[in-house]
Amino acid sequence: MIKTTQIMSTSVAYSSQKDEQRVVLTVSSGKYDFLMELLENLEFVQIEHNVYDGDSREEIIANLNQASKDIKMIREGKLVGRPVEELLNE
């Protein structure tokens, strides 16, 4: 779960598949539990608990280590790199 110390933003997106709206909230940590309890008791609200918070610290470090090895292999000619234009156009 995402908990922050400030109220930061609210966004609303319309989903035409189920004729519903999605709201993403960032709530101060002091009011988080209260808000979740309130929302869980509303029968017309569906809460998605599996929000992707990004890679863990360990995954980021492993990805950076692999990228470093890949760069070394590209410089040694053991691996073929991609032109930066191709990457940017992707």
Backbone as a chain_set.jsonl record, in Angstrom:
{"seq": "MIKTTQIMSTSVAYSSQKDEQRVVLTVSSGKYDFLMELLENLEFVQIEHNVYDGDSREEIIANLNQASKDIKMIREGKLVGRPVEELLNE", "coords": {"N": [[0.827, -1.184, 0.0], [0.431, 2.279, -0.673], [1.587, 4.857, 1.231], [1.722, 8.191, 2.187], [3.032, 11.331, 3.422], [1.726, 13.635, 2.798], [-1.203, 15.093, 1.298], [-1.48, 14.676, -2.049], [-2.453, 14.313, -4.821], [-5.3, 13.814, -6.987], [-6.8, 11.806, -9.405], [-9.021, 11.175, -12.103], [-10.271, 8.718, -14.228], [-12.056, 7.669, -17.08], [-13.639, 4.642, -17.746], [-14.71, 2.905, -20.414], [-15.455, 0.28, -20.739], [-16.811, -0.953, -18.557], [-18.543, 0.96, -17.842], [-17.722, 2.656, -15.736], [-15.912, 4.658, -13.338], [-12.531, 5.388, -12.511], [-10.602, 6.182, -9.726], [-7.644, 7.54, -8.538], [-5.999, 7.949, -5.595], [-3.877, 9.841, -3.472], [-3.051, 9.834, -0.213], [-2.657, 11.337, 3.016], [-0.659, 9.71, 5.473], [-1.692, 9.64, 8.044], [-4.443, 9.639, 7.736], [-5.021, 7.49, 6.167], [-5.811, 4.808, 7.025], [-8.37, 5.361, 8.089], [-9.727, 6.319, 5.783], [-9.592, 4.028, 4.106], [-11.109, 2.185, 5.594], [-13.597, 3.44, 5.51], [-14.124, 3.433, 2.694], [-14.159, 0.657, 2.188], [-16.567, -0.053, 3.307], [-18.493, 0.848, 1.604], [-20.765, -0.264, -0.652], [-20.756, 0.141, -3.41], [-18.191, 0.607, -4.177], [-15.197, -0.642, -5.454], [-12.206, -1.926, -4.388], [-8.885, -2.003, -5.391], [-6.278, -3.811, -4.383], [-3.82, -4.631, -5.275], [-1.677, -2.776, -6.185], [0.833, -1.67, -8.3], [3.948, -0.824, -7.173], [6.388, -0.377, -8.27], [9.752, -1.585, -8.929], [11.545, -3.528, -6.482], [14.19, -2.563, -4.224], [16.271, -4.416, -4.401], [15.729, -5.591, -6.892], [16.133, -3.415, -8.588], [18.883, -2.935, -8.198], [19.907, -5.379, -9.143], [19.097, -5.199, -11.83], [20.591, -2.956, -12.658], [23.182, -3.951, -12.305], [23.151, -6.007, -14.238], [22.801, -4.459, -16.54], [25.199, -3.066, -16.535], [27.017, -5.178, -16.972], [26.152, -5.927, -19.523], [26.793, -3.626, -21.02], [29.577, -3.677, -20.809], [30.115, -6.054, -22.216], [29.185, -5.309, -24.754], [31.015, -3.299, -25.405], [33.288, -4.876, -25.576], [32.72, -6.265, -27.817], [31.358, -8.641, -27.71], [28.674, -8.717, -27.579], [25.879, -7.426, -29.314], [24.86, -4.137, -29.567], [22.054, -1.774, -29.504], [21.118, 0.882, -31.674], [20.771, 4.18, -30.344], [18.727, 5.746, -31.377], [16.851, 3.873, -32.245], [16.033, 2.817, -29.822], [14.873, 5.099, -28.64], [12.764, 5.571, -30.389], [11.119, 3.487, -29.881]], "CA": [[0.0, 0.0, 0.0], [1.143, 3.54, -0.733], [1.258, 5.796, 2.296], [2.575, 9.362, 2.118], [2.803, 12.267, 4.512], [0.961, 14.773, 2.31], [-2.198, 14.857, 0.26], [-0.781, 15.169, -3.223], [-3.2, 14.449, -6.07], [-6.431, 12.954, -7.293], [-7.076, 11.781, -10.833], [-10.181, 10.375, -12.463], [-10.232, 8.239, -15.606], [-13.306, 7.009, -17.455], [-13.484, 3.329, -18.357], [-15.916, 2.642, -21.198], [-15.781, -1.14, -20.749], [-17.771, -1.305, -17.519], [-19.275, 2.169, -17.494], [-17.304, 3.02, -14.387], [-14.807, 5.604, -13.25], [-11.44, 4.967, -11.642], [-10.014, 7.302, -9.012], [-6.385, 7.232, -7.877], [-5.831, 8.914, -4.516], [-2.707, 9.826, -2.616], [-3.626, 10.322, 1.04], [-1.701, 11.415, 4.115], [-0.62, 8.443, 6.202], [-2.522, 9.736, 9.238], [-5.853, 9.433, 7.382], [-5.12, 6.348, 5.266], [-6.616, 3.728, 7.594], [-9.739, 5.839, 8.173], [-10.296, 6.354, 4.437], [-9.763, 2.659, 3.623], [-12.252, 1.588, 6.296], [-14.789, 4.069, 4.957], [-14.333, 2.943, 1.332], [-14.487, -0.767, 2.232], [-17.957, -0.201, 3.737], [-19.383, 1.334, 0.554], [-20.991, -1.407, -1.53], [-20.552, 0.487, -4.814], [-16.767, 0.868, -4.395], [-14.341, -1.819, -5.551], [-10.84, -1.519, -4.062], [-7.822, -2.834, -5.952], [-5.171, -3.797, -3.43], [-2.576, -5.001, -5.928], [-1.156, -1.622, -6.91], [2.258, -1.834, -8.583], [4.739, 0.262, -6.606], [7.7, -0.368, -8.895], [10.674, -2.651, -8.549], [12.155, -3.432, -5.16], [15.576, -2.085, -4.232], [17.096, -5.523, -4.869], [15.506, -5.738, -8.332], [16.789, -2.277, -9.255], [20.327, -3.187, -8.152], [20.183, -6.493, -10.056], [18.947, -4.679, -13.198], [21.742, -2.092, -12.94], [24.348, -4.832, -12.463], [23.039, -6.67, -15.538], [23.041, -3.437, -17.564], [26.642, -2.806, -16.523], [27.649, -6.319, -17.642], [25.798, -5.841, -20.943], [27.593, -2.539, -21.62], [30.95, -4.177, -20.91], [30.15, -7.035, -23.305], [29.026, -4.565, -26.011], [32.308, -2.644, -25.669], [34.25, -5.924, -25.938], [32.287, -6.851, -29.076], [30.752, -9.95, -27.46], [27.227, -8.527, -27.625], [25.531, -6.361, -30.252], [23.982, -3.133, -28.98], [21.051, -1.158, -30.371], [21.292, 2.332, -31.826], [19.951, 4.939, -29.407], [17.535, 6.204, -32.095], [15.905, 2.771, -32.225], [15.509, 2.763, -28.453], [14.005, 6.251, -28.418], [11.586, 5.432, -31.227], [10.329, 2.349, -29.401]], "C": [[0.878, 1.257, 0.0], [0.664, 4.415, 0.415], [2.23, 6.963, 2.196], [2.222, 10.306, 3.25], [1.992, 13.483, 4.087], [-0.127, 14.315, 1.368], [-1.64, 15.483, -1.001], [-1.668, 15.333, -4.445], [-4.372, 13.492, -6.125], [-6.62, 12.98, -8.791], [-8.243, 10.847, -11.094], [-10.056, 9.995, -13.928], [-11.525, 7.5, -15.896], [-13.0, 5.701, -18.161], [-14.768, 2.985, -19.093], [-16.33, 1.174, -21.17], [-16.866, -1.488, -19.733], [-18.62, -0.111, -17.092], [-18.992, 2.566, -16.044], [-16.177, 4.031, -14.456], [-13.796, 5.09, -12.242], [-10.827, 6.219, -11.025], [-8.737, 6.819, -8.336], [-6.147, 8.33, -6.857], [-4.483, 8.748, -3.837], [-3.122, 10.543, -1.339], [-2.554, 10.367, 2.111], [-1.789, 10.158, 4.966], [-1.484, 8.473, 7.456], [-3.994, 9.459, 8.972], [-6.076, 8.2, 6.522], [-6.048, 5.261, 5.801], [-8.089, 4.113, 7.68], [-10.414, 5.799, 6.798], [-10.542, 4.946, 3.907], [-10.947, 1.976, 4.303], [-13.559, 2.146, 5.752], [-15.11, 3.508, 3.572], [-14.739, 1.473, 1.311], [-15.94, -1.008, 2.627], [-18.965, 0.358, 2.738], [-19.545, 0.225, -0.471], [-20.733, -1.118, -3.0], [-19.089, 0.776, -5.148], [-16.018, -0.452, -4.427], [-12.907, -1.35, -5.35], [-9.867, -2.517, -4.672], [-6.617, -2.722, -5.04], [-3.828, -4.09, -4.076], [-2.072, -3.86, -6.803], [0.348, -1.807, -7.073], [3.022, -0.615, -8.085], [6.126, 0.365, -7.212], [8.557, -1.513, -8.395], [11.207, -2.431, -7.136], [13.596, -2.949, -5.313], [16.495, -3.165, -4.808], [16.954, -5.721, -6.379], [16.186, -4.618, -9.115], [18.293, -2.499, -9.309], [20.706, -4.304, -9.108], [20.09, -6.034, -11.508], [20.125, -3.792, -13.585], [23.01, -2.915, -13.128], [24.327, -5.522, -13.817], [23.312, -5.679, -16.665], [24.526, -3.122, -17.668], [27.4, -3.925, -17.232], [27.383, -6.278, -19.143], [26.634, -4.778, -21.652], [29.035, -2.993, -21.815], [31.083, -5.155, -22.068], [30.0, -6.362, -24.669], [30.344, -3.908, -26.387], [33.37, -3.646, -26.099], [33.886, -6.598, -27.256], [31.648, -8.221, -28.923], [29.229, -9.903, -27.522], [26.949, -7.356, -28.547], [24.542, -5.418, -29.578], [22.972, -2.617, -29.983], [21.356, 0.332, -30.507], [20.327, 3.081, -30.902], [18.673, 5.444, -30.073], [16.447, 5.132, -32.079], [15.24, 2.661, -30.849], [14.526, 3.902, -28.192], [12.714, 6.172, -29.218], [10.637, 4.321, -30.768], [9.176, 2.797, -28.627]], "O": [[1.946, 1.274, 0.612], [-0.531, 4.679, 0.547], [3.44, 6.75, 2.127], [1.232, 10.106, 3.953], [1.607, 14.287, 4.936], [-0.001, 13.279, 0.715], [-1.357, 16.68, -1.032], [-1.648, 16.397, -5.063], [-4.423, 12.496, -5.404], [-6.605, 14.051, -9.398], [-8.429, 9.853, -10.393], [-9.771, 10.843, -14.773], [-12.034, 6.779, -15.037], [-12.182, 5.667, -19.08], [-15.808, 2.792, -18.463], [-17.458, 0.854, -21.546], [-17.765, -2.265, -20.052], [-19.332, -0.177, -16.09], [-19.905, 2.779, -15.246], [-15.567, 4.232, -15.507], [-14.149, 4.445, -11.255], [-10.565, 7.198, -11.723], [-8.747, 5.804, -7.64], [-6.098, 9.509, -7.209], [-4.008, 7.627, -3.652], [-3.499, 11.714, -1.37], [-1.644, 9.538, 2.121], [-2.873, 9.606, 5.157], [-1.965, 7.426, 7.89], [-4.724, 9.08, 9.889], [-7.218, 7.894, 6.18], [-6.97, 4.837, 5.105], [-8.963, 3.299, 7.382], [-11.535, 5.307, 6.666], [-11.592, 4.688, 3.318], [-11.706, 1.261, 3.649], [-14.521, 1.402, 5.556], [-16.256, 3.146, 3.306], [-15.577, 1.079, 0.5], [-16.492, -2.063, 2.314], [-20.167, 0.342, 3.002], [-18.568, -0.187, -1.097], [-20.509, -2.051, -3.772], [-18.777, 1.149, -6.279], [-16.18, -1.286, -3.536], [-12.441, -0.466, -6.069], [-10.008, -3.727, -4.492], [-6.005, -1.659, -4.936], [-2.79, -3.82, -3.473], [-2.046, -3.977, -8.028], [1.055, -2.071, -6.101], [2.767, 0.505, -8.53], [6.96, 1.123, -6.716], [8.14, -2.304, -7.548], [11.305, -1.3, -6.66], [14.141, -2.936, -6.417], [17.387, -2.869, -5.604], [17.94, -5.987, -7.068], [16.748, -4.855, -10.184], [18.916, -2.278, -10.348], [21.711, -4.202, -9.812], [20.911, -6.432, -12.334], [20.608, -3.863, -14.715], [23.822, -2.618, -14.004], [25.36, -5.618, -14.479], [23.982, -6.02, -17.64], [25.049, -2.931, -18.766], [28.32, -3.659, -18.005], [28.275, -6.558, -19.944], [27.126, -5.006, -22.757], [29.643, -2.729, -22.852], [32.055, -5.096, -22.822], [30.621, -6.795, -25.64], [30.753, -3.949, -27.548], [34.254, -3.316, -26.89], [34.654, -7.414, -27.764], [31.417, -8.901, -29.922], [28.573, -10.945, -27.519], [27.708, -6.387, -28.56], [23.505, -5.853, -29.077], [23.015, -2.968, -31.162], [21.805, 0.965, -29.551], [19.191, 2.65, -30.709], [17.641, 5.562, -29.411], [15.265, 5.44, -31.921], [14.034, 2.438, -30.744], [13.472, 3.693, -27.593], [11.676, 6.659, -28.767], [9.496, 4.238, -31.222], [8.399, 1.974, -28.144]]}, "num_chains": 1, "name": "protein.A"}
